Amino acid sequence: MEIRVLRYFLTVVQEQSITKAASVLHITQPTLSRQLAQLEAEIGVKLFERGSRKITLTNEGILLRRRAEEILQLVDKTEKEIIIQEEQVEGRITIGCGETVSVQLLPDLFADFHRKYPLVSFDLYTATADQVKNLMDRGLVDVGLLVEPVDMEKYDFIRLDPKDRWVVLMRPDDPLTEKERLTAKDLLTLPLILPRRLQVQSELASWFGDYYDKLNVLFTSNLSTNAAIMVNSGLAYAVAIEGSLPFWDRAKITYRPLHPKLSASSVLAWKHGQPFSLAATKFIEHMKCFLSMGEA
């Protein structure tokens, strides 16, 4: 016996007409008649006396009406209590993320979640994937937006569609701006700033090939913002992902992509078996649903 069918039954009782009840319920009369016939068959009793102008209840129908009203009152009360509980979800969710193009997915995700849970706030922590993972392992970050390559053995994750190109940062007046793309040979003699993450360095080593051991690496840097300051001062060229650049002043910093093209993907991750707060649990559930809808 379905809740939906009990609502149909009570609407027919109230309207005393299947035709009027079907109109109120916004379903067709044959559909409603079929649902009522299935209900009578399921219970094994006759519920209605069908007259020429209106229908009346049998004794069994009167009993079902009482019980149906009680059941639906309990269902409605339970639904309201669940809604109230959801509205009272509060707390702070800590999101760790790198400087990546995938950060641009977060505002819509946060806004959609905040409409549903207005008492929840966010702590947005910017760091490399290694630093974010360390904090996730210690329970200090709930969800991490991580730039790959990353060892995901201990984590559940959603791989995101946007991919970052690897580029070389330089001053706008640099002679290399005359090139559309830069090869490993173009960078061989230049002072460079490489990412600090060892896994990323391994990726770049594969891309540079035999040139890698001959590079003039002046700095390593964990985030590209400080590296860009060194670039703007004329100290070096920085190898970074394109997603960290959209809001920089192009009068001070520009870039050219690597050739052959090198890309990096990102994941939203959370730790296996981590005891999360109610707010964080709701956010992870919401995040999975929100992103799956976006893919559809």
C-alpha atoms as an extended CHARMM CRD file, in Angstrom:
* protein
*
       296  EXT
         1         1  MET       CA              0.0000000000        0.0000000000        0.0000000000  PROA      1               0.0000000000
         2         2  GLU       CA              1.6880000000        3.1960000000       -1.2000000000  PROA      2               0.0000000000
         3         3  ILE       CA              1.4360000000        6.6110000000        0.4430000000  PROA      3               0.0000000000
         4         4  ARG       CA              0.6770000000        8.1260000000       -2.9470000000  PROA      4               0.0000000000
         5         5  VAL       CA             -2.3470000000        5.8420000000       -3.4190000000  PROA      5               0.0000000000
         6         6  LEU       CA             -3.6530000000        6.6650000000        0.0600000000  PROA      6               0.0000000000
         7         7  ARG       CA             -3.5620000000       10.3470000000       -0.9250000000  PROA      7               0.0000000000
         8         8  TYR       CA             -5.5130000000        9.4730000000       -4.0640000000  PROA      8               0.0000000000
         9         9  PHE       CA             -8.0570000000        7.5810000000       -1.9690000000  PROA      9               0.0000000000
        10        10  LEU       CA             -8.6130000000       10.4710000000        0.4690000000  PROA      10              0.0000000000
        11        11  THR       CA             -8.9620000000       12.9680000000       -2.3820000000  PROA      11              0.0000000000
        12        12  VAL       CA            -11.7320000000       10.8240000000       -3.9110000000  PROA      12              0.0000000000
        13        13  VAL       CA            -13.4410000000       10.6450000000       -0.5070000000  PROA      13              0.0000000000
        14        14  GLN       CA            -13.2310000000       14.4170000000       -0.1570000000  PROA      14              0.0000000000
        15        15  GLU       CA            -14.4650000000       15.1920000000       -3.6830000000  PROA      15              0.0000000000
        16        16  GLN       CA            -17.0100000000       12.3050000000       -3.7150000000  PROA      16              0.0000000000
        17        17  SER       CA            -16.2160000000       11.9480000000       -7.4040000000  PROA      17              0.0000000000
        18        18  ILE       CA            -13.4300000000       10.2290000000       -9.2850000000  PROA      18              0.0000000000
        19        19  THR       CA            -13.6780000000       12.7990000000      -12.0850000000  PROA      19              0.0000000000
        20        20  LYS       CA            -13.2880000000       15.7730000000       -9.7110000000  PROA      20              0.0000000000
        21        21  ALA       CA            -10.5350000000       14.0200000000       -7.7390000000  PROA      21              0.0000000000
        22        22  ALA       CA             -8.5880000000       13.2970000000      -10.9310000000  PROA      22              0.0000000000
        23        23  SER       CA             -8.7580000000       16.9890000000      -11.8130000000  PROA      23              0.0000000000
        24        24  VAL       CA             -7.5010000000       17.9960000000       -8.3540000000  PROA      24              0.0000000000
        25        25  LEU       CA             -4.6680000000       15.4560000000       -8.5350000000  PROA      25              0.0000000000
        26        26  HSD       CA             -3.7460000000       16.4240000000      -12.1200000000  PROA      26              0.0000000000
        27        27  ILE       CA             -3.9780000000       12.8600000000      -13.3750000000  PROA      27              0.0000000000
        28        28  THR       CA             -6.3710000000       11.2280000000      -15.8430000000  PROA      28              0.0000000000
        29        29  GLN       CA             -9.6160000000        9.6390000000      -14.6810000000  PROA      29              0.0000000000
        30        30  PRO       CA             -8.7010000000        6.1670000000      -16.0650000000  PROA      30              0.0000000000
        31        31  THR       CA             -5.3850000000        6.2980000000      -14.2000000000  PROA      31              0.0000000000
        32        32  LEU       CA             -7.1140000000        7.1720000000      -10.9360000000  PROA      32              0.0000000000
        33        33  SER       CA             -9.7860000000        4.5040000000      -11.4190000000  PROA      33              0.0000000000
        34        34  ARG       CA             -7.0890000000        1.9200000000      -12.0760000000  PROA      34              0.0000000000
        35        35  GLN       CA             -5.1660000000        2.9170000000       -8.9400000000  PROA      35              0.0000000000
        36        36  LEU       CA             -8.3080000000        2.6140000000       -6.7920000000  PROA      36              0.0000000000
        37        37  ALA       CA             -9.1890000000       -0.7750000000       -8.3020000000  PROA      37              0.0000000000
        38        38  GLN       CA             -5.6480000000       -2.0030000000       -7.5520000000  PROA      38              0.0000000000
        39        39  LEU       CA             -6.0030000000       -0.7280000000       -3.9690000000  PROA      39              0.0000000000
        40        40  GLU       CA             -9.2610000000       -2.6600000000       -3.4860000000  PROA      40              0.0000000000
        41        41  ALA       CA             -7.6620000000       -5.7590000000       -4.9820000000  PROA      41              0.0000000000
        42        42  GLU       CA             -4.6190000000       -5.4340000000       -2.7360000000  PROA      42              0.0000000000
        43        43  ILE       CA             -6.7110000000       -5.0760000000        0.4320000000  PROA      43              0.0000000000
        44        44  GLY       CA             -9.3010000000       -7.6280000000       -0.7100000000  PROA      44              0.0000000000
        45        45  VAL       CA            -12.3970000000       -5.5530000000        0.1300000000  PROA      45              0.0000000000
        46        46  LYS       CA            -14.7630000000       -3.1560000000       -1.6160000000  PROA      46              0.0000000000
        47        47  LEU       CA            -14.1380000000        0.4500000000       -0.5540000000  PROA      47              0.0000000000
        48        48  PHE       CA            -16.7480000000        2.4120000000       -2.5500000000  PROA      48              0.0000000000
        49        49  GLU       CA            -20.4120000000        2.2770000000       -3.4160000000  PROA      49              0.0000000000
        50        50  ARG       CA            -20.5460000000        3.9560000000       -6.8150000000  PROA      50              0.0000000000
        51        51  GLY       CA            -23.8000000000        5.8720000000       -7.3330000000  PROA      51              0.0000000000
        52        52  SER       CA            -25.0160000000        7.7350000000      -10.3850000000  PROA      52              0.0000000000
        53        53  ARG       CA            -24.0880000000       11.1600000000       -9.0030000000  PROA      53              0.0000000000
        54        54  LYS       CA            -21.5110000000       10.5140000000       -6.2770000000  PROA      54              0.0000000000
        55        55  ILE       CA            -19.6560000000        7.7410000000       -4.5560000000  PROA      55              0.0000000000
        56        56  THR       CA            -19.9370000000        6.7490000000       -0.8990000000  PROA      56              0.0000000000
        57        57  LEU       CA            -17.7690000000        4.6180000000        1.3380000000  PROA      57              0.0000000000
        58        58  THR       CA            -18.4750000000        1.1050000000        2.4720000000  PROA      58              0.0000000000
        59        59  ASN       CA            -17.8460000000        0.2350000000        6.1280000000  PROA      59              0.0000000000
        60        60  GLU       CA            -14.3850000000       -1.0020000000        5.1190000000  PROA      60              0.0000000000
        61        61  GLY       CA            -13.8360000000        2.2380000000        3.2270000000  PROA      61              0.0000000000
        62        62  ILE       CA            -14.7430000000        4.2810000000        6.3320000000  PROA      62              0.0000000000
        63        63  LEU       CA            -12.1840000000        2.3340000000        8.3670000000  PROA      63              0.0000000000
        64        64  LEU       CA             -9.4940000000        2.8460000000        5.7300000000  PROA      64              0.0000000000
        65        65  ARG       CA            -10.2570000000        6.5650000000        5.6010000000  PROA      65              0.0000000000
        66        66  ARG       CA             -9.5890000000        6.8810000000        9.3400000000  PROA      66              0.0000000000
        67        67  ARG       CA             -6.3700000000        4.9140000000        9.1580000000  PROA      67              0.0000000000
        68        68  ALA       CA             -5.2340000000        6.7040000000        5.9950000000  PROA      68              0.0000000000
        69        69  GLU       CA             -5.7460000000       10.0810000000        7.6580000000  PROA      69              0.0000000000
        70        70  GLU       CA             -3.6650000000        8.9470000000       10.6370000000  PROA      70              0.0000000000
        71        71  ILE       CA             -0.9250000000        7.5440000000        8.4110000000  PROA      71              0.0000000000
        72        72  LEU       CA             -0.6880000000       10.6500000000        6.2420000000  PROA      72              0.0000000000
        73        73  GLN       CA             -0.6770000000       12.9420000000        9.2670000000  PROA      73              0.0000000000
        74        74  LEU       CA              2.3060000000       10.9760000000       10.5880000000  PROA      74              0.0000000000
        75        75  VAL       CA              4.0390000000       11.0920000000        7.1830000000  PROA      75              0.0000000000
        76        76  ASP       CA              3.5070000000       14.8520000000        6.8770000000  PROA      76              0.0000000000
        77        77  LYS       CA              4.7590000000       15.4030000000       10.4340000000  PROA      77              0.0000000000
        78        78  THR       CA              7.8700000000       13.3160000000        9.7350000000  PROA      78              0.0000000000
        79        79  GLU       CA              8.6270000000       15.1940000000        6.5110000000  PROA      79              0.0000000000
        80        80  LYS       CA              8.3280000000       18.5390000000        8.3100000000  PROA      80              0.0000000000
        81        81  GLU       CA             10.6450000000       17.3470000000       11.0780000000  PROA      81              0.0000000000
        82        82  ILE       CA             13.2320000000       16.2370000000        8.5040000000  PROA      82              0.0000000000
        83        83  ILE       CA             13.0150000000       19.6010000000        6.7350000000  PROA      83              0.0000000000
        84        84  ILE       CA             13.4650000000       21.4440000000       10.0310000000  PROA      84              0.0000000000
        85        85  GLN       CA             16.4540000000       19.2530000000       10.8990000000  PROA      85              0.0000000000
        86        86  GLU       CA             18.0410000000       19.9850000000        7.5210000000  PROA      86              0.0000000000
        87        87  GLU       CA             17.4620000000       23.7050000000        7.9840000000  PROA      87              0.0000000000
        88        88  GLN       CA             19.2620000000       23.4490000000       11.3350000000  PROA      88              0.0000000000
        89        89  VAL       CA             22.3890000000       21.8740000000        9.8520000000  PROA      89              0.0000000000
        90        90  GLU       CA             25.1750000000       24.2560000000       10.7140000000  PROA      90              0.0000000000
        91        91  GLY       CA             28.9220000000       24.3640000000       11.0870000000  PROA      91              0.0000000000
        92        92  ARG       CA             31.9880000000       25.0330000000        8.9870000000  PROA      92              0.0000000000
        93        93  ILE       CA             33.3060000000       22.9340000000        6.1130000000  PROA      93              0.0000000000
        94        94  THR       CA             37.0010000000       23.1960000000        5.2870000000  PROA      94              0.0000000000
        95        95  ILE       CA             37.9030000000       22.9160000000        1.6210000000  PROA      95              0.0000000000
        96        96  GLY       CA             41.5580000000       22.6630000000        0.6170000000  PROA      96              0.0000000000
        97        97  CYS       CA             42.4060000000       23.5060000000       -2.9690000000  PROA      97              0.0000000000
        98        98  GLY       CA             45.2370000000       24.3460000000       -5.2900000000  PROA      98              0.0000000000
        99        99  GLU       CA             45.4130000000       27.0670000000       -7.9030000000  PROA      99              0.0000000000
       100       100  THR       CA             43.6060000000       25.2980000000      -10.7340000000  PROA      100             0.0000000000
       101       101  VAL       CA             40.9840000000       25.9860000000      -13.3670000000  PROA      101             0.0000000000
       102       102  SER       CA             38.6440000000       23.6110000000      -11.5090000000  PROA      102             0.0000000000
       103       103  VAL       CA             38.2790000000       26.1720000000       -8.6950000000  PROA      103             0.0000000000
       104       104  GLN       CA             35.8390000000       27.9060000000      -11.0470000000  PROA      104             0.0000000000
       105       105  LEU       CA             33.3910000000       25.0310000000      -10.4420000000  PROA      105             0.0000000000
       106       106  LEU       CA             33.2290000000       25.7800000000       -6.7350000000  PROA      106             0.0000000000
       107       107  PRO       CA             31.1810000000       29.0390000000       -6.5880000000  PROA      107             0.0000000000
       108       108  ASP       CA             28.0530000000       27.4420000000       -8.0990000000  PROA      108             0.0000000000
       109       109  LEU       CA             28.5070000000       24.3690000000       -5.8940000000  PROA      109             0.0000000000
       110       110  PHE       CA             28.8590000000       26.4950000000       -2.7540000000  PROA      110             0.0000000000
       111       111  ALA       CA             25.9240000000       28.7400000000       -3.6730000000  PROA      111             0.0000000000
       112       112  ASP       CA             23.6160000000       25.7830000000       -4.3420000000  PROA      112             0.0000000000
       113       113  PHE       CA             24.5590000000       24.1350000000       -1.0510000000  PROA      113             0.0000000000
       114       114  HSD       CA             24.2180000000       27.4190000000        0.8970000000  PROA      114             0.0000000000
       115       115  ARG       CA             20.6600000000       27.9000000000       -0.3800000000  PROA      115             0.0000000000
       116       116  LYS       CA             19.7600000000       24.5420000000        1.1520000000  PROA      116             0.0000000000
       117       117  TYR       CA             21.8280000000       24.9130000000        4.3420000000  PROA      117             0.0000000000
       118       118  PRO       CA             22.1350000000       28.6510000000        5.0490000000  PROA      118             0.0000000000
       119       119  LEU       CA             23.7480000000       28.1600000000        8.4810000000  PROA      119             0.0000000000
       120       120  VAL       CA             26.8140000000       26.4030000000        7.0440000000  PROA      120             0.0000000000
       121       121  SER       CA             29.9460000000       28.4310000000        6.2660000000  PROA      121             0.0000000000
       122       122  PHE       CA             33.1680000000       27.5170000000        4.4550000000  PROA      122             0.0000000000
       123       123  ASP       CA             36.8720000000       27.7620000000        5.1950000000  PROA      123             0.0000000000
       124       124  LEU       CA             38.7360000000       27.8860000000        1.8830000000  PROA      124             0.0000000000
       125       125  TYR       CA             42.3830000000       26.8980000000        2.3010000000  PROA      125             0.0000000000
       126       126  THR       CA             44.7850000000       27.2780000000       -0.6280000000  PROA      126             0.0000000000
       127       127  ALA       CA             47.7910000000       24.9680000000       -0.7850000000  PROA      127             0.0000000000
       128       128  THR       CA             49.4090000000       22.2660000000       -2.8970000000  PROA      128             0.0000000000
       129       129  ALA       CA             47.8600000000       18.8100000000       -3.2080000000  PROA      129             0.0000000000
       130       130  ASP       CA             50.4960000000       17.3240000000       -0.8850000000  PROA      130             0.0000000000
       131       131  GLN       CA             49.7690000000       19.8830000000        1.8290000000  PROA      131             0.0000000000
       132       132  VAL       CA             46.0110000000       19.4720000000        1.4740000000  PROA      132             0.0000000000
       133       133  LYS       CA             46.3040000000       15.6690000000        1.6330000000  PROA      133             0.0000000000
       134       134  ASN       CA             48.3460000000       15.9390000000        4.8220000000  PROA      134             0.0000000000
       135       135  LEU       CA             45.6090000000       18.0320000000        6.4330000000  PROA      135             0.0000000000
       136       136  MET       CA             42.9170000000       15.6390000000        5.1690000000  PROA      136             0.0000000000
       137       137  ASP       CA             44.7760000000       12.7370000000        6.7820000000  PROA      137             0.0000000000
       138       138  ARG       CA             44.8130000000       14.6470000000       10.0670000000  PROA      138             0.0000000000
       139       139  GLY       CA             41.0940000000       15.4530000000        9.8370000000  PROA      139             0.0000000000
       140       140  LEU       CA             41.7210000000       19.1880000000        9.4610000000  PROA      140             0.0000000000
       141       141  VAL       CA             40.3880000000       19.4450000000        5.9010000000  PROA      141             0.0000000000
       142       142  ASP       CA             37.0920000000       17.8380000000        4.8670000000  PROA      142             0.0000000000
       143       143  VAL       CA             37.3370000000       17.9340000000        1.0730000000  PROA      143             0.0000000000
       144       144  GLY       CA             40.3430000000       18.5930000000       -1.1410000000  PROA      144             0.0000000000
       145       145  LEU       CA             40.4930000000       19.9000000000       -4.6850000000  PROA      145             0.0000000000
       146       146  LEU       CA             43.7380000000       18.2840000000       -5.8010000000  PROA      146             0.0000000000
       147       147  VAL       CA             45.7680000000       18.7090000000       -8.9670000000  PROA      147             0.0000000000
       148       148  GLU       CA             46.9890000000       15.3700000000      -10.2690000000  PROA      148             0.0000000000
       149       149  PRO       CA             49.2090000000       13.3670000000      -10.1820000000  PROA      149             0.0000000000
       150       150  VAL       CA             48.0270000000       12.2790000000       -6.7290000000  PROA      150             0.0000000000
       151       151  ASP       CA             48.0620000000        8.9100000000       -4.9540000000  PROA      151             0.0000000000
       152       152  MET       CA             44.3330000000        8.3260000000       -4.3490000000  PROA      152             0.0000000000
       153       153  GLU       CA             44.5480000000        4.9680000000       -2.5500000000  PROA      153             0.0000000000
       154       154  LYS       CA             43.1570000000        6.3360000000        0.7310000000  PROA      154             0.0000000000
       155       155  TYR       CA             40.4920000000        8.5820000000       -0.7820000000  PROA      155             0.0000000000
       156       156  ASP       CA             37.1340000000        8.6300000000       -2.5070000000  PROA      156             0.0000000000
       157       157  PHE       CA             37.0720000000       11.1620000000       -5.3110000000  PROA      157             0.0000000000
       158       158  ILE       CA             35.3380000000       12.7000000000       -8.2960000000  PROA      158             0.0000000000
       159       159  ARG       CA             37.5190000000       13.4560000000      -11.3030000000  PROA      159             0.0000000000
       160       160  LEU       CA             36.6320000000       16.8280000000      -12.8200000000  PROA      160             0.0000000000
       161       161  ASP       CA             36.3390000000       17.6280000000      -16.5040000000  PROA      161             0.0000000000
       162       162  PRO       CA             38.3150000000       20.8810000000      -16.7950000000  PROA      162             0.0000000000
       163       163  LYS       CA             41.9980000000       20.3100000000      -17.4760000000  PROA      163             0.0000000000
       164       164  ASP       CA             44.8370000000       22.7550000000      -16.9630000000  PROA      164             0.0000000000
       165       165  ARG       CA             47.5110000000       23.3430000000      -19.5810000000  PROA      165             0.0000000000
       166       166  TRP       CA             51.0660000000       23.6810000000      -18.3960000000  PROA      166             0.0000000000
       167       167  VAL       CA             52.4910000000       27.0550000000      -19.4330000000  PROA      167             0.0000000000
       168       168  VAL       CA             55.5850000000       29.2140000000      -18.9540000000  PROA      168             0.0000000000
       169       169  LEU       CA             55.1520000000       32.5780000000      -17.2090000000  PROA      169             0.0000000000
       170       170  MET       CA             57.1390000000       35.5580000000      -18.4440000000  PROA      170             0.0000000000
       171       171  ARG       CA             57.1030000000       39.3260000000      -18.6000000000  PROA      171             0.0000000000
       172       172  PRO       CA             55.0360000000       40.8640000000      -21.4380000000  PROA      172             0.0000000000
       173       173  ASP       CA             58.1650000000       42.4830000000      -22.9120000000  PROA      173             0.0000000000
       174       174  ASP       CA             60.1200000000       39.2190000000      -23.0430000000  PROA      174             0.0000000000
       175       175  PRO       CA             61.4000000000       38.1300000000      -26.4820000000  PROA      175             0.0000000000
       176       176  LEU       CA             59.8220000000       34.6900000000      -25.9770000000  PROA      176             0.0000000000
       177       177  THR       CA             56.3730000000       36.2690000000      -26.3350000000  PROA      177             0.0000000000
       178       178  GLU       CA             57.0190000000       36.2590000000      -30.0820000000  PROA      178             0.0000000000
       179       179  LYS       CA             56.6120000000       32.4670000000      -29.9710000000  PROA      179             0.0000000000
       180       180  GLU       CA             53.1490000000       30.8930000000      -29.8280000000  PROA      180             0.0000000000
       181       181  ARG       CA             54.4140000000       27.8130000000      -27.9540000000  PROA      181             0.0000000000
       182       182  LEU       CA             57.5840000000       26.8180000000      -26.1360000000  PROA      182             0.0000000000
       183       183  THR       CA             59.5340000000       23.6000000000      -26.4380000000  PROA      183             0.0000000000
       184       184  ALA       CA             61.9350000000       22.0130000000      -23.9740000000  PROA      184             0.0000000000
       185       185  LYS       CA             64.8370000000       23.2690000000      -26.0840000000  PROA      185             0.0000000000
       186       186  ASP       CA             63.5280000000       26.8690000000      -25.8010000000  PROA      186             0.0000000000
       187       187  LEU       CA             63.8040000000       26.6340000000      -22.0130000000  PROA      187             0.0000000000
       188       188  LEU       CA             67.1230000000       24.8450000000      -21.7460000000  PROA      188             0.0000000000
       189       189  THR       CA             69.3540000000       27.8340000000      -20.8910000000  PROA      189             0.0000000000
       190       190  LEU       CA             66.7790000000       29.9840000000      -19.0560000000  PROA      190             0.0000000000
       191       191  PRO       CA             66.5830000000       30.4650000000      -15.2660000000  PROA      191             0.0000000000
       192       192  LEU       CA             63.4630000000       28.5380000000      -14.2630000000  PROA      192             0.0000000000
       193       193  ILE       CA             61.0210000000       28.2230000000      -11.3820000000  PROA      193             0.0000000000
       194       194  LEU       CA             59.5920000000       24.7120000000      -11.1150000000  PROA      194             0.0000000000
       195       195  PRO       CA             56.7790000000       23.4270000000       -8.8800000000  PROA      195             0.0000000000
       196       196  ARG       CA             57.9310000000       22.1540000000       -5.5060000000  PROA      196             0.0000000000
       197       197  ARG       CA             55.8310000000       18.9410000000       -5.5870000000  PROA      197             0.0000000000
       198       198  LEU       CA             58.0320000000       15.9440000000       -6.3640000000  PROA      198             0.0000000000
       199       199  GLN       CA             55.2850000000       14.0860000000       -8.2360000000  PROA      199             0.0000000000
       200       200  VAL       CA             54.7890000000       17.1050000000      -10.4880000000  PROA      200             0.0000000000
       201       201  GLN       CA             58.5210000000       17.3780000000      -11.0340000000  PROA      201             0.0000000000
       202       202  SER       CA             58.4650000000       13.7530000000      -12.1960000000  PROA      202             0.0000000000
       203       203  GLU       CA             55.7390000000       14.6280000000      -14.7130000000  PROA      203             0.0000000000
       204       204  LEU       CA             57.7930000000       17.5450000000      -15.9810000000  PROA      204             0.0000000000
       205       205  ALA       CA             60.9420000000       15.4120000000      -16.0990000000  PROA      205             0.0000000000
       206       206  SER       CA             59.1320000000       13.0420000000      -18.4670000000  PROA      206             0.0000000000
       207       207  TRP       CA             58.0700000000       15.9700000000      -20.6330000000  PROA      207             0.0000000000
       208       208  PHE       CA             61.5550000000       17.5620000000      -20.7440000000  PROA      208             0.0000000000
       209       209  GLY       CA             63.1770000000       14.1980000000      -21.4060000000  PROA      209             0.0000000000
       210       210  ASP       CA             66.9760000000       14.3810000000      -21.7890000000  PROA      210             0.0000000000
       211       211  TYR       CA             66.9060000000       18.1430000000      -21.2600000000  PROA      211             0.0000000000
       212       212  TYR       CA             65.6650000000       17.8650000000      -17.6760000000  PROA      212             0.0000000000
       213       213  ASP       CA             69.0370000000       17.2670000000      -15.9950000000  PROA      213             0.0000000000
       214       214  LYS       CA             70.5060000000       20.2320000000      -17.8800000000  PROA      214             0.0000000000
       215       215  LEU       CA             67.8870000000       22.7700000000      -16.7630000000  PROA      215             0.0000000000
       216       216  ASN       CA             68.8810000000       25.9100000000      -14.8670000000  PROA      216             0.0000000000
       217       217  VAL       CA             66.4130000000       25.6880000000      -11.9370000000  PROA      217             0.0000000000
       218       218  LEU       CA             66.8070000000       28.8550000000       -9.8860000000  PROA      218             0.0000000000
       219       219  PHE       CA             63.7530000000       28.3960000000       -7.6340000000  PROA      219             0.0000000000
       220       220  THR       CA             61.1310000000       25.8530000000       -6.6960000000  PROA      220             0.0000000000
       221       221  SER       CA             57.7920000000       27.2040000000       -5.5280000000  PROA      221             0.0000000000
       222       222  ASN       CA             54.7320000000       25.5870000000       -3.9670000000  PROA      222             0.0000000000
       223       223  LEU       CA             52.2430000000       28.0690000000       -5.4810000000  PROA      223             0.0000000000
       224       224  SER       CA             52.4850000000       30.0760000000       -8.6620000000  PROA      224             0.0000000000
       225       225  THR       CA             51.4380000000       33.4420000000       -7.1850000000  PROA      225             0.0000000000
       226       226  ASN       CA             54.7770000000       34.0410000000       -5.4740000000  PROA      226             0.0000000000
       227       227  ALA       CA             56.5790000000       32.5630000000       -8.4590000000  PROA      227             0.0000000000
       228       228  ALA       CA             54.8830000000       35.2050000000      -10.6290000000  PROA      228             0.0000000000
       229       229  ILE       CA             56.3670000000       37.9550000000       -8.4740000000  PROA      229             0.0000000000
       230       230  MET       CA             59.8440000000       36.5600000000       -9.1840000000  PROA      230             0.0000000000
       231       231  VAL       CA             58.9620000000       36.4130000000      -12.8900000000  PROA      231             0.0000000000
       232       232  ASN       CA             57.7520000000       40.0080000000      -12.8960000000  PROA      232             0.0000000000
       233       233  SER       CA             61.0380000000       41.0560000000      -11.2960000000  PROA      233             0.0000000000
       234       234  GLY       CA             62.9290000000       39.4870000000      -14.1880000000  PROA      234             0.0000000000
       235       235  LEU       CA             64.6080000000       36.8060000000      -12.0830000000  PROA      235             0.0000000000
       236       236  ALA       CA             63.2900000000       33.7100000000      -13.8490000000  PROA      236             0.0000000000
       237       237  TYR       CA             60.5990000000       32.0160000000      -15.9210000000  PROA      237             0.0000000000
       238       238  ALA       CA             58.0040000000       29.9300000000      -14.0790000000  PROA      238             0.0000000000
       239       239  VAL       CA             56.4780000000       26.6610000000      -15.2500000000  PROA      239             0.0000000000
       240       240  ALA       CA             52.9070000000       26.5900000000      -13.9200000000  PROA      240             0.0000000000
       241       241  ILE       CA             49.3740000000       25.4720000000      -14.7530000000  PROA      241             0.0000000000
       242       242  GLU       CA             47.1410000000       27.8580000000      -16.6390000000  PROA      242             0.0000000000
       243       243  GLY       CA             44.2820000000       27.7300000000      -14.1220000000  PROA      243             0.0000000000
       244       244  SER       CA             46.2070000000       29.8660000000      -11.6660000000  PROA      244             0.0000000000
       245       245  LEU       CA             46.3110000000       32.8120000000      -14.0930000000  PROA      245             0.0000000000
       246       246  PRO       CA             42.8120000000       34.1650000000      -14.9210000000  PROA      246             0.0000000000
       247       247  PHE       CA             42.8180000000       37.1220000000      -12.5210000000  PROA      247             0.0000000000
       248       248  TRP       CA             46.4300000000       38.1970000000      -12.8970000000  PROA      248             0.0000000000
       249       249  ASP       CA             47.3830000000       41.5290000000      -14.4100000000  PROA      249             0.0000000000
       250       250  ARG       CA             48.3390000000       40.7300000000      -18.0090000000  PROA      250             0.0000000000
       251       251  ALA       CA             50.2410000000       44.0160000000      -18.1540000000  PROA      251             0.0000000000
       252       252  LYS       CA             52.7200000000       42.4530000000      -15.7260000000  PROA      252             0.0000000000
       253       253  ILE       CA             52.6230000000       38.7110000000      -16.4940000000  PROA      253             0.0000000000
       254       254  THR       CA             51.8740000000       36.7440000000      -19.6290000000  PROA      254             0.0000000000
       255       255  TYR       CA             52.4870000000       33.1430000000      -20.6470000000  PROA      255             0.0000000000
       256       256  ARG       CA             52.9700000000       30.6790000000      -23.4810000000  PROA      256             0.0000000000
       257       257  PRO       CA             51.8790000000       27.0050000000      -23.4790000000  PROA      257             0.0000000000
       258       258  LEU       CA             54.2890000000       24.1030000000      -23.5910000000  PROA      258             0.0000000000
       259       259  HSD       CA             54.6810000000       22.1320000000      -26.8010000000  PROA      259             0.0000000000
       260       260  PRO       CA             53.9880000000       19.2400000000      -27.0310000000  PROA      260             0.0000000000
       261       261  LYS       CA             50.9470000000       20.0130000000      -24.9070000000  PROA      261             0.0000000000
       262       262  LEU       CA             51.0730000000       18.9090000000      -21.2720000000  PROA      262             0.0000000000
       263       263  SER       CA             47.8430000000       18.8940000000      -19.2150000000  PROA      263             0.0000000000
       264       264  ALA       CA             46.8560000000       18.2740000000      -15.5990000000  PROA      264             0.0000000000
       265       265  SER       CA             43.4650000000       17.0970000000      -14.3430000000  PROA      265             0.0000000000
       266       266  SER       CA             41.9440000000       17.6720000000      -10.8810000000  PROA      266             0.0000000000
       267       267  VAL       CA             39.8770000000       15.6750000000       -8.4140000000  PROA      267             0.0000000000
       268       268  LEU       CA             37.5690000000       16.5080000000       -5.5280000000  PROA      268             0.0000000000
       269       269  ALA       CA             38.5320000000       14.0310000000       -2.8090000000  PROA      269             0.0000000000
       270       270  TRP       CA             37.6510000000       13.0240000000        0.7410000000  PROA      270             0.0000000000
       271       271  LYS       CA             39.2510000000       10.3660000000        2.9380000000  PROA      271             0.0000000000
       272       272  HSD       CA             37.9460000000        6.7920000000        3.2680000000  PROA      272             0.0000000000
       273       273  GLY       CA             36.3050000000        6.1350000000        6.6320000000  PROA      273             0.0000000000
       274       274  GLN       CA             36.8040000000        9.6790000000        7.9000000000  PROA      274             0.0000000000
       275       275  PRO       CA             34.2880000000       10.6540000000       10.6400000000  PROA      275             0.0000000000
       276       276  PHE       CA             32.7470000000       13.8160000000        9.2070000000  PROA      276             0.0000000000
       277       277  SER       CA             30.5010000000       16.3980000000       10.8230000000  PROA      277             0.0000000000
       278       278  LEU       CA             26.8540000000       16.4450000000        9.7270000000  PROA      278             0.0000000000
       279       279  ALA       CA             27.5360000000       19.5650000000        7.6540000000  PROA      279             0.0000000000
       280       280  ALA       CA             30.4990000000       17.9360000000        5.8750000000  PROA      280             0.0000000000
       281       281  THR       CA             28.5340000000       14.7380000000        5.2870000000  PROA      281             0.0000000000
       282       282  LYS       CA             25.6800000000       16.7210000000        3.7400000000  PROA      282             0.0000000000
       283       283  PHE       CA             28.1670000000       18.6500000000        1.6010000000  PROA      283             0.0000000000
       284       284  ILE       CA             29.8030000000       15.4960000000        0.2210000000  PROA      284             0.0000000000
       285       285  GLU       CA             26.3750000000       14.0380000000       -0.6200000000  PROA      285             0.0000000000
       286       286  HSD       CA             25.3390000000       17.3210000000       -2.2320000000  PROA      286             0.0000000000
       287       287  MET       CA             28.6190000000       17.5900000000       -4.1180000000  PROA      287             0.0000000000
       288       288  LYS       CA             28.2520000000       14.1310000000       -5.6690000000  PROA      288             0.0000000000
       289       289  CYS       CA             24.6780000000       14.8660000000       -6.7560000000  PROA      289             0.0000000000
       290       290  PHE       CA             25.4700000000       18.3790000000       -8.0210000000  PROA      290             0.0000000000
       291       291  LEU       CA             28.4370000000       17.2960000000      -10.1140000000  PROA      291             0.0000000000
       292       292  SER       CA             26.6510000000       14.2450000000      -11.5310000000  PROA      292             0.0000000000
       293       293  MET       CA             23.8110000000       16.5210000000      -12.6840000000  PROA      293             0.0000000000
       294       294  GLY       CA             26.3600000000       18.7930000000      -14.3310000000  PROA      294             0.0000000000
       295       295  GLU       CA             27.8090000000       15.8370000000      -16.2340000000  PROA      295             0.0000000000
       296       296  ALA       CA             24.3390000000       14.8460000000      -17.4060000000  PROA      296             0.0000000000
